[in-house]
């Protein structure tokens, strides 16, 4: 089991997400939670496809952090 970082962006009325370690793996939905769930499914589907094709599984390298700033 691996932890892949996803980036979730709020749009006008919906959310979209992508995984920097897995280019092309994206999802969008009306809520942040639904978007995260769709990303989990998309990542699992992508990794299963790589395994079936005997392609290497990219190891997670990206991390993200929120920081508070003043100003």
VMD Tcl script that builds the backbone (N, CA, C; Angstrom):
set m [mol new atoms 213]
animate dup $m
set s [atomselect $m all]
$s set {name element resname resid chain x y z} {
  {N N UNK 1 A 0.846 -1.175 0.000}
  {CA C UNK 1 A 0.000 0.000 0.000}
  {C C UNK 1 A 0.893 1.240 0.000}
  {N N UNK 2 A 0.530 2.210 -0.818}
  {CA C UNK 2 A 1.292 3.453 -0.921}
  {C C UNK 2 A 0.369 4.645 -0.711}
  {N N UNK 3 A 0.945 5.733 -0.259}
  {CA C UNK 3 A 0.203 6.988 -0.106}
  {C C UNK 3 A 0.597 7.927 -1.233}
  {N N UNK 4 A -0.340 8.198 -2.124}
  {CA C UNK 4 A -0.110 9.144 -3.209}
  {C C UNK 4 A -0.759 10.469 -2.841}
  {N N UNK 5 A -0.040 11.555 -3.042}
  {CA C UNK 5 A -0.564 12.888 -2.791}
  {C C UNK 5 A -1.474 13.292 -3.938}
  {N N UNK 6 A -2.634 13.843 -3.584}
  {CA C UNK 6 A -3.504 14.416 -4.608}
  {C C UNK 6 A -3.682 15.898 -4.306}
  {N N UNK 7 A -3.864 16.673 -5.344}
  {CA C UNK 7 A -4.122 18.103 -5.223}
  {C C UNK 7 A -5.574 18.329 -5.619}
  {N N UNK 8 A -6.332 18.959 -4.722}
  {CA C UNK 8 A -7.739 19.238 -4.987}
  {C C UNK 8 A -7.907 20.747 -5.137}
  {N N UNK 9 A -8.534 21.138 -6.239}
  {CA C UNK 9 A -8.760 22.557 -6.522}
  {C C UNK 9 A -10.260 22.833 -6.551}
  {N N UNK 10 A -10.662 23.916 -5.886}
  {CA C UNK 10 A -12.060 24.312 -5.886}
  {C C UNK 10 A -12.318 25.193 -7.095}
  {N N UNK 11 A -13.327 24.822 -7.872}
  {CA C UNK 11 A -13.719 25.606 -9.036}
  {C C UNK 11 A -15.037 26.315 -8.770}
  {N N UNK 12 A -15.659 26.788 -9.809}
  {CA C UNK 12 A -16.961 27.433 -9.691}
  {C C UNK 12 A -18.044 26.362 -9.596}
  {N N UNK 13 A -18.366 25.959 -8.382}
  {CA C UNK 13 A -19.430 24.996 -8.172}
  {C C UNK 13 A -19.002 23.547 -8.143}
  {N N UNK 14 A -17.716 23.258 -8.285}
  {CA C UNK 14 A -17.261 21.873 -8.222}
  {C C UNK 14 A -15.809 21.831 -7.776}
  {N N UNK 15 A -15.274 20.626 -7.725}
  {CA C UNK 15 A -13.884 20.404 -7.343}
  {C C UNK 15 A -13.238 19.518 -8.405}
  {N N UNK 16 A -11.950 19.688 -8.592}
  {CA C UNK 16 A -11.196 18.805 -9.467}
  {C C UNK 16 A -9.904 18.437 -8.760}
  {N N UNK 17 A -9.324 17.325 -9.166}
  {CA C UNK 17 A -8.112 16.847 -8.502}
  {C C UNK 17 A -7.207 16.148 -9.496}
  {N N UNK 18 A -5.928 16.099 -9.145}
  {CA C UNK 18 A -4.943 15.365 -9.926}
  {C C UNK 18 A -3.882 14.816 -8.985}
  {N N UNK 19 A -3.108 13.870 -9.505}
  {CA C UNK 19 A -2.039 13.249 -8.730}
  {C C UNK 19 A -0.713 13.553 -9.417}
  {N N UNK 20 A 0.138 14.384 -8.819}
  {CA C UNK 20 A 1.400 14.753 -9.469}
  {C C UNK 20 A 2.314 13.559 -9.787}
  {N N UNK 21 A 2.241 12.506 -8.993}
  {CA C UNK 21 A 3.082 11.332 -9.238}
  {C C UNK 21 A 2.551 10.445 -10.359}
  {N N UNK 22 A 1.290 10.664 -10.760}
  {CA C UNK 22 A 0.670 9.831 -11.788}
  {C C UNK 22 A 0.012 10.735 -12.824}
  {N N UNK 23 A 0.795 11.300 -13.731}
  {CA C UNK 23 A 0.246 12.223 -14.723}
  {C C UNK 23 A -0.932 11.605 -15.482}
  {N N UNK 24 A -1.964 12.406 -15.660}
  {CA C UNK 24 A -3.141 11.966 -16.388}
  {C C UNK 24 A -4.232 11.381 -15.516}
  {N N UNK 25 A -3.929 11.112 -14.250}
  {CA C UNK 25 A -4.948 10.589 -13.334}
  {C C UNK 25 A -5.649 11.788 -12.706}
  {N N UNK 26 A -6.909 11.983 -13.079}
  {CA C UNK 26 A -7.678 13.157 -12.637}
  {C C UNK 26 A -9.099 12.732 -12.281}
  {N N UNK 27 A -9.797 13.615 -11.550}
  {CA C UNK 27 A -11.201 13.394 -11.222}
  {C C UNK 27 A -11.835 14.739 -10.913}
  {N N UNK 28 A -13.160 14.783 -11.022}
  {CA C UNK 28 A -13.902 15.992 -10.681}
  {C C UNK 28 A -15.272 15.578 -10.151}
  {N N UNK 29 A -15.787 16.375 -9.215}
  {CA C UNK 29 A -17.094 16.097 -8.640}
  {C C UNK 29 A -17.624 17.359 -7.960}
  {N N UNK 30 A -18.845 17.269 -7.456}
  {CA C UNK 30 A -19.481 18.426 -6.826}
  {C C UNK 30 A -18.936 18.734 -5.446}
  {N N UNK 31 A -18.436 17.708 -4.730}
  {CA C UNK 31 A -17.915 17.947 -3.382}
  {C C UNK 31 A -16.452 17.522 -3.301}
  {N N UNK 32 A -15.775 18.072 -2.307}
  {CA C UNK 32 A -14.369 17.719 -2.096}
  {C C UNK 32 A -14.234 16.242 -1.730}
  {N N UNK 33 A -15.129 15.757 -0.871}
  {CA C UNK 33 A -15.071 14.360 -0.449}
  {C C UNK 33 A -15.304 13.406 -1.614}
  {N N UNK 34 A -16.298 13.710 -2.445}
  {CA C UNK 34 A -16.577 12.867 -3.603}
  {C C UNK 34 A -15.395 12.873 -4.577}
  {N N UNK 35 A -14.773 14.026 -4.733}
  {CA C UNK 35 A -13.605 14.131 -5.607}
  {C C UNK 35 A -12.465 13.268 -5.089}
  {N N UNK 36 A -12.233 13.284 -3.775}
  {CA C UNK 36 A -11.174 12.456 -3.183}
  {C C UNK 36 A -11.470 10.972 -3.385}
  {N N UNK 37 A -12.731 10.566 -3.222}
  {CA C UNK 37 A -13.103 9.165 -3.427}
  {C C UNK 37 A -12.902 8.748 -4.883}
  {N N UNK 38 A -13.281 9.623 -5.807}
  {CA C UNK 38 A -13.076 9.317 -7.227}
  {C C UNK 38 A -11.592 9.220 -7.560}
  {N N UNK 39 A -10.774 10.038 -6.907}
  {CA C UNK 39 A -9.327 9.962 -7.132}
  {C C UNK 39 A -8.777 8.636 -6.618}
  {N N UNK 40 A -9.260 8.175 -5.475}
  {CA C UNK 40 A -8.813 6.876 -4.957}
  {C C UNK 40 A -9.119 5.791 -5.990}
  {N N UNK 41 A -10.343 5.806 -6.504}
  {CA C UNK 41 A -10.730 4.822 -7.514}
  {C C UNK 41 A -9.876 4.941 -8.772}
  {N N UNK 42 A -9.626 6.176 -9.214}
  {CA C UNK 42 A -8.841 6.399 -10.433}
  {C C UNK 42 A -7.398 5.926 -10.262}
  {N N UNK 43 A -6.820 6.190 -9.100}
  {CA C UNK 43 A -5.440 5.754 -8.839}
  {C C UNK 43 A -5.374 4.236 -8.808}
  {N N UNK 44 A -6.305 3.594 -8.108}
  {CA C UNK 44 A -6.310 2.134 -8.052}
  {C C UNK 44 A -6.479 1.529 -9.446}
  {N N UNK 45 A -7.373 2.094 -10.244}
  {CA C UNK 45 A -7.595 1.611 -11.607}
  {C C UNK 45 A -6.327 1.764 -12.445}
  {N N UNK 46 A -5.668 2.913 -12.321}
  {CA C UNK 46 A -4.437 3.180 -13.074}
  {C C UNK 46 A -3.340 2.185 -12.685}
  {N N UNK 47 A -3.167 1.973 -11.388}
  {CA C UNK 47 A -2.123 1.056 -10.931}
  {C C UNK 47 A -2.412 -0.378 -11.365}
  {N N UNK 48 A -3.683 -0.783 -11.347}
  {CA C UNK 48 A -4.048 -2.117 -11.824}
  {C C UNK 48 A -3.688 -2.273 -13.304}
  {N N UNK 49 A -3.937 -1.228 -14.094}
  {CA C UNK 49 A -3.594 -1.268 -15.513}
  {C C UNK 49 A -2.099 -1.391 -15.737}
  {N N UNK 50 A -1.320 -0.658 -14.943}
  {CA C UNK 50 A 0.135 -0.762 -15.060}
  {C C UNK 50 A 0.605 -2.179 -14.743}
  {N N UNK 51 A 0.032 -2.774 -13.691}
  {CA C UNK 51 A 0.403 -4.140 -13.307}
  {C C UNK 51 A 0.069 -5.124 -14.421}
  {N N UNK 52 A -1.126 -4.992 -15.001}
  {CA C UNK 52 A -1.537 -5.892 -16.075}
  {C C UNK 52 A -0.619 -5.807 -17.285}
  {N N UNK 53 A -0.069 -4.636 -17.528}
  {CA C UNK 53 A 0.832 -4.430 -18.663}
  {C C UNK 53 A 2.294 -4.671 -18.293}
  {N N UNK 54 A 2.519 -5.121 -17.058}
  {CA C UNK 54 A 3.885 -5.359 -16.554}
  {C C UNK 54 A 4.755 -4.119 -16.647}
  {N N UNK 55 A 4.163 -2.963 -16.386}
  {CA C UNK 55 A 4.891 -1.697 -16.377}
  {C C UNK 55 A 5.243 -1.335 -14.938}
  {N N UNK 56 A 6.310 -0.576 -14.752}
  {CA C UNK 56 A 6.709 -0.213 -13.387}
  {C C UNK 56 A 5.667 0.687 -12.713}
  {N N UNK 57 A 5.495 0.490 -11.429}
  {CA C UNK 57 A 4.595 1.307 -10.621}
  {C C UNK 57 A 5.405 2.481 -10.064}
  {N N UNK 58 A 5.042 3.722 -10.439}
  {CA C UNK 58 A 5.777 4.880 -9.902}
  {C C UNK 58 A 5.615 4.960 -8.385}
  {N N UNK 59 A 6.711 5.111 -7.706}
  {CA C UNK 59 A 6.655 5.274 -6.259}
  {C C UNK 59 A 6.340 6.733 -5.934}
  {N N UNK 60 A 5.532 6.962 -4.916}
  {CA C UNK 60 A 5.200 8.341 -4.545}
  {C C UNK 60 A 6.445 9.124 -4.147}
  {N N UNK 61 A 6.568 10.321 -4.700}
  {CA C UNK 61 A 7.692 11.198 -4.370}
  {C C UNK 61 A 7.218 12.572 -3.915}
  {N N UNK 62 A 6.001 12.913 -4.280}
  {CA C UNK 62 A 5.461 14.244 -4.001}
  {C C UNK 62 A 4.805 14.268 -2.630}
  {N N UNK 63 A 5.039 15.335 -1.891}
  {CA C UNK 63 A 4.318 15.591 -0.653}
  {C C UNK 63 A 3.745 16.998 -0.739}
  {N N UNK 64 A 2.780 17.267 0.099}
  {CA C UNK 64 A 2.173 18.597 0.130}
  {C C UNK 64 A 1.965 18.984 1.588}
  {N N UNK 65 A 1.945 20.271 1.810}
  {CA C UNK 65 A 1.750 20.762 3.162}
  {C C UNK 65 A 1.057 22.115 3.096}
  {N N UNK 66 A 0.136 22.348 3.972}
  {CA C UNK 66 A -0.478 23.668 4.110}
  {C C UNK 66 A 0.257 24.441 5.187}
  {N N UNK 67 A 0.499 25.698 4.922}
  {CA C UNK 67 A 1.115 26.550 5.943}
  {C C UNK 67 A 0.287 27.814 6.090}
  {N N UNK 68 A 0.252 28.333 7.277}
  {CA C UNK 68 A -0.465 29.587 7.532}
  {C C UNK 68 A 0.515 30.747 7.401}
  {N N UNK 69 A 0.073 31.803 6.751}
  {CA C UNK 69 A 0.899 33.001 6.614}
  {C C UNK 69 A 0.090 34.202 7.065}
  {N N UNK 70 A 0.772 35.206 7.517}
  {CA C UNK 70 A 0.091 36.423 7.919}
  {C C UNK 70 A 0.179 37.425 6.782}
  {N N UNK 71 A -0.769 38.274 6.729}
  {CA C UNK 71 A -0.692 39.322 5.713}
  {C C UNK 71 A -1.874 39.337 4.883}
}
mol reanalyze $m
mol bondsrecalc $m
mol representation Tube
mol addrep $m
